[in-house]
Amino acid sequence: MARLIADENFDHRIVRALRLLGHDILTLPEPSLSPAGAADASVIAIATAHGRAVLTHNRRDFVRLHRSTAEHGGIIVVSPDPDPPAVAMRLHLALNQHPDLTGLLLRVNLPQR
């Protein structure tokens, strides 16, 4: 299962659902890892140093950071959705298709209607 770090604005209901599916997720801020309000580039550096990919809803900034360097543990940008269990299942399926997230930008969007 995936090793992830959810940034401080990521929906914790999705984190809980992903943990139930077996994923190893840390959440920020975490005193031993990062203070509250850490810069996005710092979040990527911390995640990469710990062999984890970043989970975020902050699409604009993290896509920009990915474009500036692909040397990271992975970035997963997730569209906000009012159905956390459905988001967690879409994430779970996407993560199963990409066992190595190193340098990858993965987008998990709302389902097509």
Chimera marker file (.cmm) of the C-alpha trace (Angstrom):
<marker_set name="trace">
<marker id="1" x="0.000" y="0.000" z="0.000" r="1" g="1" b="0" radius="0.5"/>
<marker id="2" x="1.007" y="3.600" z="-0.504" r="1" g="1" b="0" radius="0.5"/>
<marker id="3" x="3.065" y="5.680" z="1.921" r="1" g="1" b="0" radius="0.5"/>
<marker id="4" x="1.665" y="9.206" z="1.897" r="1" g="1" b="0" radius="0.5"/>
<marker id="5" x="1.705" y="12.558" z="3.671" r="1" g="1" b="0" radius="0.5"/>
<marker id="6" x="-1.492" y="14.609" z="3.577" r="1" g="1" b="0" radius="0.5"/>
<marker id="7" x="-0.852" y="18.351" z="3.639" r="1" g="1" b="0" radius="0.5"/>
<marker id="8" x="-2.563" y="20.346" z="6.364" r="1" g="1" b="0" radius="0.5"/>
<marker id="9" x="-5.554" y="21.323" z="4.216" r="1" g="1" b="0" radius="0.5"/>
<marker id="10" x="-6.342" y="17.816" z="2.992" r="1" g="1" b="0" radius="0.5"/>
<marker id="11" x="-9.727" y="16.375" z="3.998" r="1" g="1" b="0" radius="0.5"/>
<marker id="12" x="-9.120" y="14.156" z="7.031" r="1" g="1" b="0" radius="0.5"/>
<marker id="13" x="-12.251" y="12.121" z="6.292" r="1" g="1" b="0" radius="0.5"/>
<marker id="14" x="-10.521" y="10.913" z="3.128" r="1" g="1" b="0" radius="0.5"/>
<marker id="15" x="-7.373" y="10.138" z="5.126" r="1" g="1" b="0" radius="0.5"/>
<marker id="16" x="-9.375" y="7.996" z="7.566" r="1" g="1" b="0" radius="0.5"/>
<marker id="17" x="-11.045" y="6.100" z="4.716" r="1" g="1" b="0" radius="0.5"/>
<marker id="18" x="-7.688" y="5.485" z="3.001" r="1" g="1" b="0" radius="0.5"/>
<marker id="19" x="-6.202" y="4.191" z="6.250" r="1" g="1" b="0" radius="0.5"/>
<marker id="20" x="-9.071" y="1.701" z="6.486" r="1" g="1" b="0" radius="0.5"/>
<marker id="21" x="-8.073" y="0.538" z="2.998" r="1" g="1" b="0" radius="0.5"/>
<marker id="22" x="-4.538" y="-0.128" z="4.270" r="1" g="1" b="0" radius="0.5"/>
<marker id="23" x="-2.599" y="2.975" z="3.215" r="1" g="1" b="0" radius="0.5"/>
<marker id="24" x="0.091" y="4.426" z="5.491" r="1" g="1" b="0" radius="0.5"/>
<marker id="25" x="-0.669" y="8.139" z="5.823" r="1" g="1" b="0" radius="0.5"/>
<marker id="26" x="0.851" y="10.847" z="7.988" r="1" g="1" b="0" radius="0.5"/>
<marker id="27" x="-0.932" y="14.175" z="8.313" r="1" g="1" b="0" radius="0.5"/>
<marker id="28" x="0.562" y="17.635" z="8.563" r="1" g="1" b="0" radius="0.5"/>
<marker id="29" x="1.215" y="19.537" z="10.638" r="1" g="1" b="0" radius="0.5"/>
<marker id="30" x="3.108" y="16.868" z="12.556" r="1" g="1" b="0" radius="0.5"/>
<marker id="31" x="5.452" y="18.248" z="15.218" r="1" g="1" b="0" radius="0.5"/>
<marker id="32" x="8.153" y="15.697" z="14.460" r="1" g="1" b="0" radius="0.5"/>
<marker id="33" x="8.012" y="16.472" z="10.712" r="1" g="1" b="0" radius="0.5"/>
<marker id="34" x="6.796" y="19.979" z="9.970" r="1" g="1" b="0" radius="0.5"/>
<marker id="35" x="5.310" y="23.019" z="11.692" r="1" g="1" b="0" radius="0.5"/>
<marker id="36" x="1.888" y="24.363" z="10.806" r="1" g="1" b="0" radius="0.5"/>
<marker id="37" x="1.919" y="26.547" z="7.724" r="1" g="1" b="0" radius="0.5"/>
<marker id="38" x="4.995" y="24.936" z="6.142" r="1" g="1" b="0" radius="0.5"/>
<marker id="39" x="5.642" y="26.099" z="2.584" r="1" g="1" b="0" radius="0.5"/>
<marker id="40" x="4.503" y="23.732" z="-0.154" r="1" g="1" b="0" radius="0.5"/>
<marker id="41" x="8.082" y="23.141" z="-1.308" r="1" g="1" b="0" radius="0.5"/>
<marker id="42" x="8.956" y="22.137" z="2.265" r="1" g="1" b="0" radius="0.5"/>
<marker id="43" x="6.040" y="19.701" z="2.354" r="1" g="1" b="0" radius="0.5"/>
<marker id="44" x="7.360" y="18.030" z="-0.811" r="1" g="1" b="0" radius="0.5"/>
<marker id="45" x="10.891" y="17.895" z="0.599" r="1" g="1" b="0" radius="0.5"/>
<marker id="46" x="9.690" y="16.381" z="3.885" r="1" g="1" b="0" radius="0.5"/>
<marker id="47" x="7.545" y="13.789" z="2.117" r="1" g="1" b="0" radius="0.5"/>
<marker id="48" x="10.369" y="12.852" z="-0.235" r="1" g="1" b="0" radius="0.5"/>
<marker id="49" x="12.867" y="12.552" z="2.630" r="1" g="1" b="0" radius="0.5"/>
<marker id="50" x="10.486" y="10.111" z="4.328" r="1" g="1" b="0" radius="0.5"/>
<marker id="51" x="9.806" y="8.072" z="1.175" r="1" g="1" b="0" radius="0.5"/>
<marker id="52" x="6.241" y="9.337" z="0.833" r="1" g="1" b="0" radius="0.5"/>
<marker id="53" x="4.075" y="11.060" z="-1.747" r="1" g="1" b="0" radius="0.5"/>
<marker id="54" x="2.055" y="14.201" z="-0.964" r="1" g="1" b="0" radius="0.5"/>
<marker id="55" x="-1.758" y="14.221" z="-0.920" r="1" g="1" b="0" radius="0.5"/>
<marker id="56" x="-3.202" y="17.684" z="-1.550" r="1" g="1" b="0" radius="0.5"/>
<marker id="57" x="-6.242" y="19.597" z="-2.756" r="1" g="1" b="0" radius="0.5"/>
<marker id="58" x="-3.907" y="22.493" z="-3.682" r="1" g="1" b="0" radius="0.5"/>
<marker id="59" x="-3.767" y="21.700" z="-7.370" r="1" g="1" b="0" radius="0.5"/>
<marker id="60" x="-2.328" y="24.972" z="-8.680" r="1" g="1" b="0" radius="0.5"/>
<marker id="61" x="0.714" y="25.244" z="-6.418" r="1" g="1" b="0" radius="0.5"/>
<marker id="62" x="1.693" y="21.581" z="-6.382" r="1" g="1" b="0" radius="0.5"/>
<marker id="63" x="1.351" y="21.159" z="-10.161" r="1" g="1" b="0" radius="0.5"/>
<marker id="64" x="3.620" y="24.192" z="-10.539" r="1" g="1" b="0" radius="0.5"/>
<marker id="65" x="6.127" y="22.649" z="-8.118" r="1" g="1" b="0" radius="0.5"/>
<marker id="66" x="6.043" y="19.341" z="-10.004" r="1" g="1" b="0" radius="0.5"/>
<marker id="67" x="6.784" y="21.182" z="-13.242" r="1" g="1" b="0" radius="0.5"/>
<marker id="68" x="9.791" y="22.851" z="-11.643" r="1" g="1" b="0" radius="0.5"/>
<marker id="69" x="11.261" y="19.519" z="-10.505" r="1" g="1" b="0" radius="0.5"/>
<marker id="70" x="10.256" y="15.901" z="-10.897" r="1" g="1" b="0" radius="0.5"/>
<marker id="71" x="12.653" y="14.904" z="-8.119" r="1" g="1" b="0" radius="0.5"/>
<marker id="72" x="10.096" y="14.136" z="-5.439" r="1" g="1" b="0" radius="0.5"/>
<marker id="73" x="8.340" y="11.183" z="-3.864" r="1" g="1" b="0" radius="0.5"/>
<marker id="74" x="5.151" y="11.835" z="-5.813" r="1" g="1" b="0" radius="0.5"/>
<marker id="75" x="2.352" y="14.363" z="-5.772" r="1" g="1" b="0" radius="0.5"/>
<marker id="76" x="-1.319" y="13.432" z="-5.784" r="1" g="1" b="0" radius="0.5"/>
<marker id="77" x="-3.695" y="16.317" z="-6.415" r="1" g="1" b="0" radius="0.5"/>
<marker id="78" x="-7.289" y="15.552" z="-5.525" r="1" g="1" b="0" radius="0.5"/>
<marker id="79" x="-10.405" y="17.475" z="-6.522" r="1" g="1" b="0" radius="0.5"/>
<marker id="80" x="-12.564" y="18.373" z="-3.517" r="1" g="1" b="0" radius="0.5"/>
<marker id="81" x="-15.680" y="16.221" z="-3.382" r="1" g="1" b="0" radius="0.5"/>
<marker id="82" x="-18.559" y="16.077" z="-0.871" r="1" g="1" b="0" radius="0.5"/>
<marker id="83" x="-18.315" y="12.246" z="-0.795" r="1" g="1" b="0" radius="0.5"/>
<marker id="84" x="-15.086" y="11.339" z="1.072" r="1" g="1" b="0" radius="0.5"/>
<marker id="85" x="-15.566" y="7.539" z="0.846" r="1" g="1" b="0" radius="0.5"/>
<marker id="86" x="-15.974" y="7.792" z="-2.941" r="1" g="1" b="0" radius="0.5"/>
<marker id="87" x="-12.824" y="9.940" z="-3.184" r="1" g="1" b="0" radius="0.5"/>
<marker id="88" x="-10.931" y="7.439" z="-1.050" r="1" g="1" b="0" radius="0.5"/>
<marker id="89" x="-11.994" y="4.599" z="-3.332" r="1" g="1" b="0" radius="0.5"/>
<marker id="90" x="-10.941" y="6.523" z="-6.470" r="1" g="1" b="0" radius="0.5"/>
<marker id="91" x="-7.597" y="7.245" z="-4.792" r="1" g="1" b="0" radius="0.5"/>
<marker id="92" x="-7.189" y="3.635" z="-3.701" r="1" g="1" b="0" radius="0.5"/>
<marker id="93" x="-7.794" y="2.390" z="-7.255" r="1" g="1" b="0" radius="0.5"/>
<marker id="94" x="-5.390" y="4.975" z="-8.711" r="1" g="1" b="0" radius="0.5"/>
<marker id="95" x="-2.712" y="4.121" z="-6.143" r="1" g="1" b="0" radius="0.5"/>
<marker id="96" x="-3.020" y="0.422" z="-6.949" r="1" g="1" b="0" radius="0.5"/>
<marker id="97" x="-2.272" y="1.245" z="-10.607" r="1" g="1" b="0" radius="0.5"/>
<marker id="98" x="0.851" y="3.228" z="-9.636" r="1" g="1" b="0" radius="0.5"/>
<marker id="99" x="2.867" y="1.323" z="-7.028" r="1" g="1" b="0" radius="0.5"/>
<marker id="100" x="5.878" y="3.627" z="-7.525" r="1" g="1" b="0" radius="0.5"/>
<marker id="101" x="4.889" y="7.285" z="-7.204" r="1" g="1" b="0" radius="0.5"/>
<marker id="102" x="8.431" y="8.663" z="-7.384" r="1" g="1" b="0" radius="0.5"/>
<marker id="103" x="8.463" y="11.756" z="-9.607" r="1" g="1" b="0" radius="0.5"/>
<marker id="104" x="4.835" y="11.187" z="-10.609" r="1" g="1" b="0" radius="0.5"/>
<marker id="105" x="2.058" y="13.768" z="-10.643" r="1" g="1" b="0" radius="0.5"/>
<marker id="106" x="-1.210" y="11.899" z="-10.200" r="1" g="1" b="0" radius="0.5"/>
<marker id="107" x="-4.522" y="13.712" z="-10.608" r="1" g="1" b="0" radius="0.5"/>
<marker id="108" x="-7.671" y="12.305" z="-9.022" r="1" g="1" b="0" radius="0.5"/>
<marker id="109" x="-10.628" y="14.255" z="-10.361" r="1" g="1" b="0" radius="0.5"/>
<marker id="110" x="-14.347" y="14.275" z="-9.843" r="1" g="1" b="0" radius="0.5"/>
<marker id="111" x="-16.082" y="11.497" z="-11.795" r="1" g="1" b="0" radius="0.5"/>
<marker id="112" x="-17.482" y="12.367" z="-15.209" r="1" g="1" b="0" radius="0.5"/>
<marker id="113" x="-21.206" y="13.033" z="-15.062" r="1" g="1" b="0" radius="0.5"/>
<link id1="1" id2="2" r="1" g="1" b="0" radius="0.2"/>
<link id1="2" id2="3" r="1" g="1" b="0" radius="0.2"/>
<link id1="3" id2="4" r="1" g="1" b="0" radius="0.2"/>
<link id1="4" id2="5" r="1" g="1" b="0" radius="0.2"/>
<link id1="5" id2="6" r="1" g="1" b="0" radius="0.2"/>
<link id1="6" id2="7" r="1" g="1" b="0" radius="0.2"/>
<link id1="7" id2="8" r="1" g="1" b="0" radius="0.2"/>
<link id1="8" id2="9" r="1" g="1" b="0" radius="0.2"/>
<link id1="9" id2="10" r="1" g="1" b="0" radius="0.2"/>
<link id1="10" id2="11" r="1" g="1" b="0" radius="0.2"/>
<link id1="11" id2="12" r="1" g="1" b="0" radius="0.2"/>
<link id1="12" id2="13" r="1" g="1" b="0" radius="0.2"/>
<link id1="13" id2="14" r="1" g="1" b="0" radius="0.2"/>
<link id1="14" id2="15" r="1" g="1" b="0" radius="0.2"/>
<link id1="15" id2="16" r="1" g="1" b="0" radius="0.2"/>
<link id1="16" id2="17" r="1" g="1" b="0" radius="0.2"/>
<link id1="17" id2="18" r="1" g="1" b="0" radius="0.2"/>
<link id1="18" id2="19" r="1" g="1" b="0" radius="0.2"/>
<link id1="19" id2="20" r="1" g="1" b="0" radius="0.2"/>
<link id1="20" id2="21" r="1" g="1" b="0" radius="0.2"/>
<link id1="21" id2="22" r="1" g="1" b="0" radius="0.2"/>
<link id1="22" id2="23" r="1" g="1" b="0" radius="0.2"/>
<link id1="23" id2="24" r="1" g="1" b="0" radius="0.2"/>
<link id1="24" id2="25" r="1" g="1" b="0" radius="0.2"/>
<link id1="25" id2="26" r="1" g="1" b="0" radius="0.2"/>
<link id1="26" id2="27" r="1" g="1" b="0" radius="0.2"/>
<link id1="27" id2="28" r="1" g="1" b="0" radius="0.2"/>
<link id1="28" id2="29" r="1" g="1" b="0" radius="0.2"/>
<link id1="29" id2="30" r="1" g="1" b="0" radius="0.2"/>
<link id1="30" id2="31" r="1" g="1" b="0" radius="0.2"/>
<link id1="31" id2="32" r="1" g="1" b="0" radius="0.2"/>
<link id1="32" id2="33" r="1" g="1" b="0" radius="0.2"/>
<link id1="33" id2="34" r="1" g="1" b="0" radius="0.2"/>
<link id1="34" id2="35" r="1" g="1" b="0" radius="0.2"/>
<link id1="35" id2="36" r="1" g="1" b="0" radius="0.2"/>
<link id1="36" id2="37" r="1" g="1" b="0" radius="0.2"/>
<link id1="37" id2="38" r="1" g="1" b="0" radius="0.2"/>
<link id1="38" id2="39" r="1" g="1" b="0" radius="0.2"/>
<link id1="39" id2="40" r="1" g="1" b="0" radius="0.2"/>
<link id1="40" id2="41" r="1" g="1" b="0" radius="0.2"/>
<link id1="41" id2="42" r="1" g="1" b="0" radius="0.2"/>
<link id1="42" id2="43" r="1" g="1" b="0" radius="0.2"/>
<link id1="43" id2="44" r="1" g="1" b="0" radius="0.2"/>
<link id1="44" id2="45" r="1" g="1" b="0" radius="0.2"/>
<link id1="45" id2="46" r="1" g="1" b="0" radius="0.2"/>
<link id1="46" id2="47" r="1" g="1" b="0" radius="0.2"/>
<link id1="47" id2="48" r="1" g="1" b="0" radius="0.2"/>
<link id1="48" id2="49" r="1" g="1" b="0" radius="0.2"/>
<link id1="49" id2="50" r="1" g="1" b="0" radius="0.2"/>
<link id1="50" id2="51" r="1" g="1" b="0" radius="0.2"/>
<link id1="51" id2="52" r="1" g="1" b="0" radius="0.2"/>
<link id1="52" id2="53" r="1" g="1" b="0" radius="0.2"/>
<link id1="53" id2="54" r="1" g="1" b="0" radius="0.2"/>
<link id1="54" id2="55" r="1" g="1" b="0" radius="0.2"/>
<link id1="55" id2="56" r="1" g="1" b="0" radius="0.2"/>
<link id1="56" id2="57" r="1" g="1" b="0" radius="0.2"/>
<link id1="57" id2="58" r="1" g="1" b="0" radius="0.2"/>
<link id1="58" id2="59" r="1" g="1" b="0" radius="0.2"/>
<link id1="59" id2="60" r="1" g="1" b="0" radius="0.2"/>
<link id1="60" id2="61" r="1" g="1" b="0" radius="0.2"/>
<link id1="61" id2="62" r="1" g="1" b="0" radius="0.2"/>
<link id1="62" id2="63" r="1" g="1" b="0" radius="0.2"/>
<link id1="63" id2="64" r="1" g="1" b="0" radius="0.2"/>
<link id1="64" id2="65" r="1" g="1" b="0" radius="0.2"/>
<link id1="65" id2="66" r="1" g="1" b="0" radius="0.2"/>
<link id1="66" id2="67" r="1" g="1" b="0" radius="0.2"/>
<link id1="67" id2="68" r="1" g="1" b="0" radius="0.2"/>
<link id1="68" id2="69" r="1" g="1" b="0" radius="0.2"/>
<link id1="69" id2="70" r="1" g="1" b="0" radius="0.2"/>
<link id1="70" id2="71" r="1" g="1" b="0" radius="0.2"/>
<link id1="71" id2="72" r="1" g="1" b="0" radius="0.2"/>
<link id1="72" id2="73" r="1" g="1" b="0" radius="0.2"/>
<link id1="73" id2="74" r="1" g="1" b="0" radius="0.2"/>
<link id1="74" id2="75" r="1" g="1" b="0" radius="0.2"/>
<link id1="75" id2="76" r="1" g="1" b="0" radius="0.2"/>
<link id1="76" id2="77" r="1" g="1" b="0" radius="0.2"/>
<link id1="77" id2="78" r="1" g="1" b="0" radius="0.2"/>
<link id1="78" id2="79" r="1" g="1" b="0" radius="0.2"/>
<link id1="79" id2="80" r="1" g="1" b="0" radius="0.2"/>
<link id1="80" id2="81" r="1" g="1" b="0" radius="0.2"/>
<link id1="81" id2="82" r="1" g="1" b="0" radius="0.2"/>
<link id1="82" id2="83" r="1" g="1" b="0" radius="0.2"/>
<link id1="83" id2="84" r="1" g="1" b="0" radius="0.2"/>
<link id1="84" id2="85" r="1" g="1" b="0" radius="0.2"/>
<link id1="85" id2="86" r="1" g="1" b="0" radius="0.2"/>
<link id1="86" id2="87" r="1" g="1" b="0" radius="0.2"/>
<link id1="87" id2="88" r="1" g="1" b="0" radius="0.2"/>
<link id1="88" id2="89" r="1" g="1" b="0" radius="0.2"/>
<link id1="89" id2="90" r="1" g="1" b="0" radius="0.2"/>
<link id1="90" id2="91" r="1" g="1" b="0" radius="0.2"/>
<link id1="91" id2="92" r="1" g="1" b="0" radius="0.2"/>
<link id1="92" id2="93" r="1" g="1" b="0" radius="0.2"/>
<link id1="93" id2="94" r="1" g="1" b="0" radius="0.2"/>
<link id1="94" id2="95" r="1" g="1" b="0" radius="0.2"/>
<link id1="95" id2="96" r="1" g="1" b="0" radius="0.2"/>
<link id1="96" id2="97" r="1" g="1" b="0" radius="0.2"/>
<link id1="97" id2="98" r="1" g="1" b="0" radius="0.2"/>
<link id1="98" id2="99" r="1" g="1" b="0" radius="0.2"/>
<link id1="99" id2="100" r="1" g="1" b="0" radius="0.2"/>
<link id1="100" id2="101" r="1" g="1" b="0" radius="0.2"/>
<link id1="101" id2="102" r="1" g="1" b="0" radius="0.2"/>
<link id1="102" id2="103" r="1" g="1" b="0" radius="0.2"/>
<link id1="103" id2="104" r="1" g="1" b="0" radius="0.2"/>
<link id1="104" id2="105" r="1" g="1" b="0" radius="0.2"/>
<link id1="105" id2="106" r="1" g="1" b="0" radius="0.2"/>
<link id1="106" id2="107" r="1" g="1" b="0" radius="0.2"/>
<link id1="107" id2="108" r="1" g="1" b="0" radius="0.2"/>
<link id1="108" id2="109" r="1" g="1" b="0" radius="0.2"/>
<link id1="109" id2="110" r="1" g="1" b="0" radius="0.2"/>
<link id1="110" id2="111" r="1" g="1" b="0" radius="0.2"/>
<link id1="111" id2="112" r="1" g="1" b="0" radius="0.2"/>
<link id1="112" id2="113" r="1" g="1" b="0" radius="0.2"/>
</marker_set>
